[in-house]
Amino acid sequence: MKYEFTSDLVTGNQLIDSEHRHLLDTINDLMDACGQGKGREKSMEVFRYLLSYVNKHFADEEKLQARANYPEFAAHKQFHDNYKKTLEGMSQSLLADGPTVKTLGALNQQVAVLVSHIRMMDKKMAKYLREHS
């Protein structure tokens, strides 16, 4: 299953939207690597990049929120921190077991969580940033 950056995911913030597009593209690259039997090395390489990019993206969002005194900053940051921990745990599973059906299923679940977060929390945050910048 390919993930697309559809109109319901657009926040209206150029930086956030471009990073969300890139995140989904990276997830698609990981899924392709796993699905094509590229082996653990390629899967881990893409997954490490995904982890790194998630860290960058969340840090960028948090900087924007802090500058605007976003009232839901603490809850948003807590989501980010928990999400990163979950992905780090998944990287251990991927390293130990390789790109198994179980690992890919878990990744799909986390992508669904991320997409929901974008639709709800990020769009709300971007609206606040537009109104208070």
LUMSE-805537 format. One record per residue: residue number from 0; z, y negated, x of N, C-alpha, C in turn. Coordinates in nm, 4 decimals. Each point is the difference from the previous one (the first is absolute). Layout:
BEGIN
SITE   num       n_zz       n_yy       n_xx      ca_zz      ca_yy      ca_xx       c_zz       c_yy       c_xx
SITE   NUM          Z          Y          X          Z          Y          X          Z          Y          X
...
END
This chain:
BEGIN
SITE   num       n_zz       n_yy       n_xx      ca_zz      ca_yy      ca_xx       c_zz       c_yy       c_xx
SITE     0     0.0000     0.1181     0.0837     0.0000    -0.1181    -0.0837     0.0000    -0.1238     0.0878
SITE     1    -0.0941    -0.0870    -0.0217    -0.0068    -0.1264     0.0733     0.0785    -0.1062    -0.0747
SITE     2     0.0664    -0.0829     0.0751     0.0737    -0.1114    -0.0582    -0.0854    -0.1254     0.0119
SITE     3    -0.0037    -0.0768    -0.1077    -0.0786    -0.1222    -0.0025     0.0908    -0.1186    -0.0294
SITE     4    -0.0354    -0.1112     0.0594     0.0702    -0.1246    -0.0274    -0.0640    -0.0618    -0.1235
SITE     5     0.0541     0.0319    -0.1154    -0.0557    -0.0446    -0.1276     0.0606    -0.1336    -0.0432
SITE     6    -0.0598    -0.0597    -0.0993     0.0420    -0.1339    -0.0435     0.1464    -0.0040    -0.0450
SITE     7     0.0525     0.1110    -0.0484     0.1399     0.0004    -0.0440     0.0982    -0.0049     0.1172
SITE     8    -0.0512     0.0104     0.1215     0.0855    -0.0072     0.1187    -0.0076    -0.1371     0.0692
SITE     9    -0.0869    -0.0866    -0.0465    -0.0175    -0.1321     0.0610     0.1205    -0.0873    -0.0312
SITE    10     0.0615    -0.0507     0.1063     0.1160    -0.0884    -0.0174    -0.0400    -0.1471    -0.0021
SITE    11    -0.1160    -0.0300     0.0586    -0.0421    -0.1390     0.0120     0.0403    -0.0629     0.1315
SITE    12     0.0769     0.0715     0.0802     0.0366    -0.0477     0.1323    -0.0952     0.0663     0.0997
SITE    13    -0.0774    -0.0817     0.0705    -0.1054     0.0525     0.0871     0.0538     0.0961     0.1064
SITE    14     0.1075    -0.0358     0.0657     0.0569     0.0853     0.1049     0.0472     0.1330    -0.0588
SITE    15     0.0781    -0.0068    -0.1051     0.0544     0.1212    -0.0607    -0.1125     0.0897    -0.0511
SITE    16    -0.0978    -0.0597    -0.0676    -0.1100     0.0810    -0.0542    -0.0821     0.0653     0.1114
SITE    17    -0.0270    -0.0731     0.1062    -0.0789     0.0597     0.1095     0.0786     0.1133     0.0658
SITE    18     0.1307    -0.0153     0.0122     0.0813     0.1066     0.0592     0.0094     0.1201    -0.0942
SITE    19     0.0086    -0.0233    -0.1292     0.0012     0.1113    -0.0954    -0.1319     0.0780     0.0064
SITE    20    -0.1114    -0.0724     0.0082    -0.1305     0.0673     0.0136    -0.0007     0.0879     0.1245
SITE    21     0.0489    -0.0558     0.1080     0.0010     0.0734     0.1270     0.0921     0.1226    -0.0082
SITE    22     0.1132    -0.0146    -0.0647     0.0905     0.1141    -0.0173    -0.0685     0.1139    -0.0751
SITE    23    -0.0670    -0.0331    -0.1094    -0.0675     0.1041    -0.0768    -0.1139     0.0637     0.0801
SITE    24    -0.0710    -0.0809     0.0776    -0.1057     0.0551     0.0861     0.0591     0.0964     0.1027
SITE    25     0.1145    -0.0353     0.0564     0.0649     0.0848     0.0995     0.0486     0.1301    -0.0628
SITE    26     0.0534    -0.0085    -0.1199     0.0424     0.1211    -0.0708    -0.1209     0.0898    -0.0262
SITE    27    -0.1119    -0.0606    -0.0376    -0.1223     0.0780    -0.0206    -0.0450     0.0672     0.1299
SITE    28     0.0116    -0.0710     0.1122    -0.0347     0.0594     0.1297     0.0882     0.1210     0.0294
SITE    29     0.1284    -0.0117    -0.0302     0.0918     0.1110     0.0232    -0.0368     0.1188    -0.0883
SITE    30    -0.0255    -0.0260    -0.1263    -0.0385     0.1072    -0.0918    -0.1291     0.0674     0.0456
SITE    31    -0.0954    -0.0813     0.0467    -0.1262     0.0558     0.0494     0.0237     0.0896     0.1215
SITE    32     0.0831    -0.0471     0.0922     0.0289     0.0791     0.1201     0.0635     0.1328    -0.0370
SITE    33     0.0948    -0.0040    -0.0918     0.0666     0.1235    -0.0427    -0.0969     0.0914    -0.0741
SITE    34    -0.0786    -0.0574    -0.0879    -0.0917     0.0785    -0.0812    -0.1151     0.0609     0.0788
SITE    35    -0.0326    -0.0610     0.1121    -0.1105     0.0491     0.0818     0.0472     0.0957     0.1082
SITE    36     0.1270     0.0368    -0.0064     0.0519     0.0937     0.0985    -0.0026    -0.0544     0.1414
SITE    37     0.0227    -0.1291     0.0146    -0.0044    -0.0636     0.1321     0.1211     0.0351     0.0857
SITE    38     0.0934     0.0712    -0.0582     0.1140     0.0440     0.0790     0.1139    -0.0977     0.0012
SITE    39     0.1074     0.0482     0.0558     0.1228    -0.0800     0.0030    -0.0150    -0.1272     0.0799
SITE    40    -0.0706     0.0085     0.1113    -0.0094    -0.1168     0.0876    -0.0622    -0.1188    -0.0724
SITE    41    -0.1138     0.0206    -0.0654    -0.0672    -0.1090    -0.0711     0.0864    -0.0477    -0.1168
SITE    42     0.0577     0.0939    -0.0733     0.0851    -0.0372    -0.1125     0.1188    -0.0824     0.0476
SITE    43     0.0628     0.0427     0.1085     0.1160    -0.0735     0.0517    -0.0409    -0.1366     0.0524
SITE    44    -0.1156    -0.0076     0.0630    -0.0483    -0.1280     0.0515    -0.0161    -0.1001    -0.1146
SITE    45    -0.0620     0.0432    -0.1086    -0.0213    -0.0884    -0.1148     0.1335    -0.0299    -0.0679
SITE    46     0.0871     0.1002    -0.0102     0.1292    -0.0212    -0.0654     0.0854    -0.0983     0.0814
SITE    47    -0.0025     0.0128     0.1321     0.0752    -0.0958     0.0841    -0.0503    -0.1419    -0.0223
SITE    48    -0.1321    -0.0124    -0.0082    -0.0576    -0.1317    -0.0255     0.0446    -0.0516    -0.1365
SITE    49    -0.0003     0.0877    -0.1002     0.0448    -0.0378    -0.1337     0.1443    -0.0501     0.0046
SITE    50     0.0871     0.0723     0.0698     0.1396    -0.0430     0.0126     0.0090    -0.1379     0.0656
SITE    51    -0.0758    -0.0190     0.1054     0.0006    -0.1271     0.0708    -0.0486    -0.1129    -0.0912
SITE    52    -0.1054     0.0275    -0.0741    -0.0554    -0.1027    -0.0871     0.0927    -0.0311    -0.1173
SITE    53     0.0651     0.1018    -0.0534     0.0982    -0.0233    -0.1067     0.1107    -0.0914     0.0523
SITE    54     0.0469     0.0256     0.1211     0.1035    -0.0853     0.0589    -0.0479    -0.1436     0.0132
SITE    55    -0.1236    -0.0190     0.0469    -0.0563    -0.1344     0.0142    -0.0128    -0.0674    -0.1364
SITE    56    -0.0552     0.0717    -0.0951    -0.0221    -0.0577    -0.1326     0.1318    -0.0397    -0.0666
SITE    57     0.0979     0.0887     0.0042     0.1279    -0.0315    -0.0618     0.0652    -0.1197     0.0691
SITE    58    -0.0108    -0.0074     0.1318     0.0561    -0.1148     0.0726    -0.0701    -0.1291    -0.0421
SITE    59    -0.1319     0.0048    -0.0160    -0.0742    -0.1188    -0.0444     0.0459    -0.0437    -0.1389
SITE    60     0.0139     0.0953    -0.0911     0.0473    -0.0331    -0.1351     0.1395    -0.0614     0.0050
SITE    61     0.0866     0.0594     0.0809     0.1378    -0.0479     0.0072     0.0074    -0.1410     0.0577
SITE    62    -0.0866    -0.0332     0.0947    -0.0041    -0.1365     0.0541    -0.0402    -0.0995    -0.1084
SITE    63    -0.1020     0.0367    -0.0781    -0.0429    -0.0875    -0.1093     0.1122    -0.0206    -0.1010
SITE    64     0.0693     0.1073    -0.0321     0.1096    -0.0082    -0.0966     0.1144    -0.0858     0.0528
SITE    65     0.0342     0.0182     0.1258     0.1109    -0.0761     0.0582    -0.0324    -0.1490     0.0014
SITE    66    -0.1243    -0.0335     0.0373    -0.0403    -0.1412     0.0033     0.0078    -0.0656    -0.1377
SITE    67    -0.0295     0.0772    -0.1033    -0.0012    -0.0543    -0.1362     0.1337     0.0185    -0.0713
SITE    68     0.1001     0.0530     0.0714     0.1299     0.0292    -0.0615    -0.0166     0.0848    -0.1264
SITE    69    -0.0795     0.1032     0.0109    -0.0276     0.0874    -0.1136     0.1306     0.0614    -0.0492
SITE    70     0.0342    -0.0184    -0.1276     0.1305     0.0448    -0.0497     0.0176     0.1523    -0.0013
SITE    71    -0.1087     0.0752     0.0040     0.0105     0.1465    -0.0006    -0.0269     0.0599     0.1377
SITE    72     0.0182    -0.0819     0.1019    -0.0258     0.0438     0.1366     0.0789     0.1257     0.0365
SITE    73     0.1287     0.0028    -0.0295     0.0848     0.1129     0.0402    -0.0494     0.1311    -0.0611
SITE    74    -0.0335    -0.0010    -0.1264    -0.0487     0.1216    -0.0666    -0.1355     0.0423     0.0561
SITE    75    -0.0845    -0.0969     0.0268    -0.1327     0.0289     0.0549     0.0128     0.0608     0.1394
SITE    76     0.0876    -0.0591     0.0806     0.0215     0.0513     0.1356     0.0608     0.1397    -0.0050
SITE    77     0.0894     0.0233    -0.0923     0.0600     0.1332    -0.0126    -0.1075     0.1041    -0.0328
SITE    78    -0.0920    -0.0346    -0.0893    -0.1114     0.0916    -0.0282    -0.0779     0.0275     0.1282
SITE    79    -0.0337    -0.1068     0.0726    -0.0755     0.0163     0.1245     0.0727     0.0925     0.0967
SITE    80     0.1281    -0.0230     0.0203     0.0782     0.0811     0.0942     0.0023     0.1468    -0.0419
SITE    81     0.0222     0.0247    -0.1271     0.0025     0.1384    -0.0490    -0.1368     0.0658     0.0120
SITE    82    -0.1041    -0.0742    -0.0277    -0.1357     0.0543     0.0080    -0.0325     0.0383     0.1444
SITE    83     0.0362    -0.0862     0.0928    -0.0258     0.0308     0.1415     0.0754     0.1251     0.0428
SITE    84     0.1234     0.0149    -0.0436     0.0773     0.1203     0.0334    -0.0668     0.1247    -0.0558
SITE    85    -0.0503    -0.0093    -0.1219    -0.0686     0.1141    -0.0610    -0.1246     0.0363     0.0802
SITE    86    -0.0794    -0.0999     0.0388    -0.1198     0.0276     0.0790     0.0354     0.0590     0.1365
SITE    87     0.1069    -0.0480     0.0597     0.0417     0.0552     0.1293     0.0393     0.1467    -0.0139
SITE    88     0.0673     0.0345    -0.1091     0.0334     0.1398    -0.0261    -0.1246     0.0839    -0.0209
SITE    89    -0.0982    -0.0563    -0.0678    -0.1259     0.0712    -0.0207    -0.0720     0.0233     0.1319
SITE    90     0.0118    -0.0952     0.0923    -0.0668     0.0193     0.1292     0.0594     0.1184     0.0739
SITE    91     0.1296     0.0232    -0.0165     0.0631     0.1163     0.0626    -0.0544     0.1293    -0.0614
SITE    92    -0.0192     0.0007    -0.1313    -0.0568     0.1173    -0.0668    -0.1434     0.0236     0.0448
SITE    93    -0.0759    -0.1074     0.0104    -0.1388     0.0125     0.0427    -0.0076     0.0520     0.1432
SITE    94     0.0885    -0.0483     0.0834     0.0033     0.0454     0.1392     0.0393     0.1476     0.0083
SITE    95     0.0982     0.0397    -0.0791     0.0493     0.1380     0.0053    -0.0956     0.0991    -0.0658
SITE    96    -0.0545    -0.0374    -0.1165    -0.0763     0.0955    -0.0803    -0.1498    -0.0246    -0.0021
SITE    97    -0.0426    -0.1168     0.0470    -0.1409    -0.0337    -0.0094    -0.0343    -0.0501    -0.1386
SITE    98    -0.1278    -0.0279    -0.0231    -0.0438    -0.0551    -0.1279    -0.0099     0.1081    -0.1076
SITE    99     0.1137     0.0402    -0.0507     0.0055     0.1043    -0.1033    -0.0215    -0.0606    -0.1380
SITE   100    -0.0240     0.0853    -0.0975    -0.0126    -0.0450    -0.1389     0.1289    -0.0710    -0.0430
SITE   101     0.1134     0.0530     0.0426     0.1296    -0.0608    -0.0341     0.0101    -0.1417     0.0576
SITE   102    -0.0389    -0.0162     0.1261     0.0072    -0.1306     0.0647    -0.0942    -0.0988    -0.0671
SITE   103    -0.1214     0.0456    -0.0300    -0.0956    -0.0892    -0.0661     0.0464    -0.0358    -0.1407
SITE   104     0.0631     0.0941    -0.0692     0.0553    -0.0287    -0.1321     0.1102    -0.1044     0.0084
SITE   105     0.0849     0.0133     0.1005     0.1076    -0.0972     0.0196    -0.0574    -0.1379     0.0329
SITE   106    -0.1050    -0.0020     0.0813    -0.0635    -0.1273     0.0331    -0.0598    -0.0633    -0.1254
SITE   107    -0.0661     0.0795    -0.0820    -0.0558    -0.0524    -0.1249     0.1087    -0.0598    -0.0880
SITE   108     0.1161     0.0650    -0.0049     0.1116    -0.0542    -0.0787     0.0437    -0.1350     0.0554
SITE   109     0.0049    -0.0122     0.1322     0.0415    -0.1259     0.0595    -0.1037    -0.1095    -0.0191
SITE   110    -0.1269     0.0376    -0.0008    -0.1040    -0.0992    -0.0284     0.0156    -0.0498    -0.1432
SITE   111     0.0298     0.0885    -0.0922     0.0218    -0.0402    -0.1399     0.1174    -0.0969    -0.0099
SITE   112     0.1052     0.0249     0.0755     0.1153    -0.0906     0.0032    -0.0428    -0.1364     0.0534
SITE   113    -0.0788     0.0002     0.1067    -0.0470    -0.1251     0.0592    -0.0884    -0.0770    -0.0967
SITE   114    -0.0918     0.0679    -0.0664    -0.0890    -0.0661    -0.0960     0.0813    -0.0604    -0.1148
SITE   115     0.0984     0.0720    -0.0475     0.0872    -0.0526    -0.1046     0.0760    -0.1229     0.0496
SITE   116     0.0482     0.0062     0.1224     0.0705    -0.1134     0.0611    -0.0916    -0.1227     0.0060
SITE   117    -0.1247     0.0215     0.0388    -0.0948    -0.1114     0.0078    -0.0206    -0.0593    -0.1397
SITE   118    -0.0256     0.0863    -0.0979    -0.0274    -0.0465    -0.1366     0.1161    -0.0783    -0.0597
SITE   119     0.1204     0.0400     0.0342     0.1154    -0.0622    -0.0643     0.0688    -0.1018     0.0912
SITE   120     0.0554     0.0466     0.1083     0.0829    -0.0868     0.0836    -0.0820    -0.1011     0.0815
SITE   121    -0.1095     0.0469     0.0608    -0.0776    -0.0910     0.0842    -0.0717    -0.1064    -0.0821
SITE   122    -0.0516     0.0373    -0.1151    -0.0661    -0.0998    -0.0842     0.1004    -0.1049    -0.0476
SITE   123     0.1193     0.0440    -0.0353     0.1050    -0.0924    -0.0416     0.0384    -0.0932     0.1158
SITE   124     0.0134     0.0578     0.1188     0.0337    -0.0792     0.1176    -0.1102    -0.1003     0.0321
SITE   125    -0.1252     0.0419    -0.0056    -0.1119    -0.0897     0.0303    -0.0068    -0.1153    -0.0997
SITE   126     0.0289     0.0287    -0.1260     0.0028    -0.1061    -0.1014     0.1076    -0.1025     0.0352
SITE   127     0.1164     0.0486     0.0389     0.1077    -0.0905     0.0398    -0.0436    -0.0849     0.1200
SITE   128    -0.0644     0.0632     0.0986    -0.0438    -0.0730     0.1191    -0.1001    -0.1088    -0.0370
SITE   129    -0.0919     0.0287    -0.0916    -0.0971    -0.1005    -0.0437     0.0688    -0.1177    -0.0667
SITE   130     0.1012     0.0304    -0.0801     0.0677    -0.1052    -0.0776     0.0992    -0.0801     0.0842
SITE   131     0.0428     0.0531     0.1144     0.1033    -0.0665     0.0786    -0.0436    -0.0316     0.1428
SITE   132    -0.1259    -0.0091     0.0202    -0.0479    -0.0336     0.1359    -0.0493    -0.1429     0.0060
END
